[in-house]
Amino acid sequence: MANQEQLALLKQGIIVFWNTWRREHPSLRPDLSGARLWGAKLSGADLSGANLSQASLREAFLDGADLRKANLSGAQFSFSELEEANLSRARLKGALLIKANLSRAKLSQADLSGANLTQAYLEETDLSGANLSGASLGGANLMRANLTGAYLYGADLSGADLTQADLSNTKLNEKTLITKVQIGQAKPSTHA
């Protein structure tokens, strides 16, 4: 359950206050688990993990939220609802997004390096230009996702559904775990 004091501060919508509070309390771990923040304006917010402990947004409701350029590195979003959220250019390095619903979300140019998106729902999600290097996408649903120009160096796509995904100009290397069958599922003429 979310820390009500932290949630009230964040709901004020003045991100400068939130980020100042985070700097003044570097050892406190934000706990916004289960928070209902539909459509919240959180652009530029610092919701990153603090001192190796993760900021918890587990099972949070952030559908349609504006999280552009937010620092979400190391945050725990497992089982959260982020449908149609805008996370463009957000920092999600090492974030836990296991079984999170990110369908139709905007993650263009987001840093998801080392993130765990195992079994995440990413149908029709915009991941164009995103950094997914070293990310775990095992069993993820990436149907009709836009991965144009995404970096997948060392990413694990084992069992991911890439049906009709756009892999145009996607960057892969020998450590990327993806099969020819998965590549064949992608949009014709857009293979990496």
C-alpha positions in Angstrom: 0.0 0.0 0.0 1.3 3.4 -0.9 2.8 5.8 1.6 0.0 8.4 1.9 2.3 11.3 2.7 4.5 10.6 -0.3 1.4 10.1 -2.5 -0.1 13.4 -1.4 3.1 15.2 -2.2 3.3 13.7 -5.7 -0.4 14.3 -6.4 0.1 18.0 -5.9 1.5 17.9 -9.4 4.4 20.3 -8.7 7.3 18.0 -9.6 9.8 20.6 -8.3 8.5 19.9 -4.8 8.7 16.2 -5.2 12.2 16.2 -6.6 13.4 18.6 -3.8 11.9 16.2 -1.3 13.7 13.3 -2.9 17.1 15.2 -2.7 16.4 16.1 0.9 15.6 12.5 1.8 18.0 10.4 -0.2 17.7 7.3 2.1 13.9 7.1 2.0 12.5 4.7 -0.5 9.4 6.0 -2.3 6.5 3.6 -1.8 3.7 4.3 -4.3 2.7 0.7 -4.6 -1.0 0.3 -5.6 -1.3 4.1 -6.1 -4.0 5.4 -8.4 -2.3 8.0 -10.6 -4.4 7.8 -13.8 -3.4 10.6 -16.2 -1.0 12.1 -13.6 1.4 14.8 -14.8 4.7 13.4 -13.6 7.0 14.6 -16.4 10.6 14.9 -15.1 9.8 13.3 -11.7 12.5 11.5 -9.8 11.0 8.1 -9.0 14.2 6.3 -9.1 15.4 3.7 -6.6 17.2 5.1 -3.6 20.5 3.6 -2.3 20.0 0.2 -3.9 16.5 -0.1 -2.6 13.9 0.2 -5.3 11.2 2.8 -5.5 8.0 0.8 -5.4 5.3 1.4 -7.9 4.3 -2.2 -7.8 0.6 -2.7 -8.9 0.3 1.1 -9.4 -2.3 2.5 -11.9 -0.6 5.0 -14.2 -2.7 4.6 -17.3 -2.4 7.7 -19.5 0.2 9.3 -17.1 2.7 11.7 -18.4 6.1 10.4 -17.3 8.2 12.0 -20.1 11.9 12.4 -19.1 11.1 11.0 -15.6 13.9 9.2 -13.8 12.5 5.7 -13.1 15.9 3.9 -12.9 15.7 0.9 -10.7 12.0 1.4 -9.9 9.7 -1.6 -9.3 6.7 -1.5 -11.7 5.8 -5.2 -11.7 2.1 -5.8 -12.3 1.5 -2.1 -12.8 -0.9 -0.6 -15.3 0.8 1.9 -17.7 -1.5 1.6 -20.6 -1.2 4.6 -23.0 1.3 6.3 -20.6 3.9 8.6 -22.1 7.4 7.5 -21.0 9.2 9.1 -23.9 12.9 9.7 -23.0 12.3 8.3 -19.5 15.2 6.6 -17.7 14.1 3.1 -16.8 17.6 1.6 -16.5 17.4 -1.6 -14.4 13.6 -1.1 -13.7 11.4 -4.1 -12.9 8.4 -4.2 -15.2 7.5 -7.9 -14.9 4.0 -8.5 -16.2 3.4 -4.7 -16.4 0.8 -3.5 -18.9 2.4 -1.0 -21.2 0.1 -1.5 -24.2 0.0 1.5 -26.5 2.5 3.3 -24.3 5.0 5.7 -25.7 8.6 4.7 -24.8 10.4 6.3 -27.7 14.0 7.0 -26.9 13.6 5.7 -23.4 16.5 4.0 -21.6 15.4 0.5 -20.7 18.9 -1.0 -20.6 19.0 -3.9 -18.1 15.3 -3.6 -17.4 13.3 -6.7 -16.7 10.2 -6.8 -18.9 9.5 -10.5 -18.6 6.0 -11.3 -19.7 5.2 -7.6 -20.0 2.3 -6.6 -22.2 3.7 -4.2 -24.9 1.2 -4.6 -27.7 1.2 -1.6 -30.1 3.8 0.2 -27.9 6.1 2.7 -29.4 9.7 1.7 -28.5 11.3 3.5 -31.5 14.9 4.5 -30.7 14.6 3.0 -27.2 17.7 1.4 -25.6 16.8 -2.1 -24.6 20.4 -3.4 -24.3 20.6 -6.2 -21.9 16.9 -6.0 -21.2 14.9 -9.2 -20.4 11.8 -9.4 -22.6 11.2 -13.2 -22.2 7.6 -14.1 -23.0 6.7 -10.4 -23.6 3.8 -9.5 -25.9 5.3 -7.2 -28.5 2.5 -7.6 -31.1 2.5 -4.6 -33.5 5.1 -2.8 -31.4 7.2 -0.2 -33.0 10.9 -1.1 -32.4 12.2 1.0 -35.3 15.8 1.9 -34.5 15.7 0.3 -31.1 18.9 -1.0 -29.5 18.6 -4.7 -28.6 22.2 -5.5 -27.9 22.3 -8.5 -25.6 18.5 -8.4 -25.0 16.7 -11.6 -24.2 13.6 -12.0 -26.4 13.2 -15.7 -25.6 9.5 -16.6 -26.2 8.5 -13.0 -27.0 5.6 -12.5 -29.5 6.8 -10.2 -32.3 3.8 -10.7 -34.5 3.6 -7.7 -36.9 6.2 -5.8 -34.9 8.2 -3.2 -36.8 11.9 -4.1 -36.6 13.2 -1.6 -39.1 16.8 -0.5 -38.4 16.7 -2.4 -35.1 20.2 -2.9 -33.7 21.1 -6.5 -32.7 24.3 -8.3 -31.9 25.5 -11.9 -31.4 24.3 -11.7 -27.7 20.8 -10.8 -28.6 18.5 -13.8 -27.9 16.0 -13.9 -30.8 15.1 -16.6 -33.2 14.6 -16.5 -37.0 11.0 -17.6 -36.4 10.5 -14.5 -34.2 12.0 -12.3 -36.8 9.8 -14.0 -39.4 6.7 -13.0 -37.3 7.6 -9.3 -37.7 6.2 -7.0 -40.4 7.5 -8.1 -43.8 10.4 -6.0 -45.1 11.1 -4.5 -41.7 13.5 -7.2 -40.3 16.5 -6.1 -38.4 
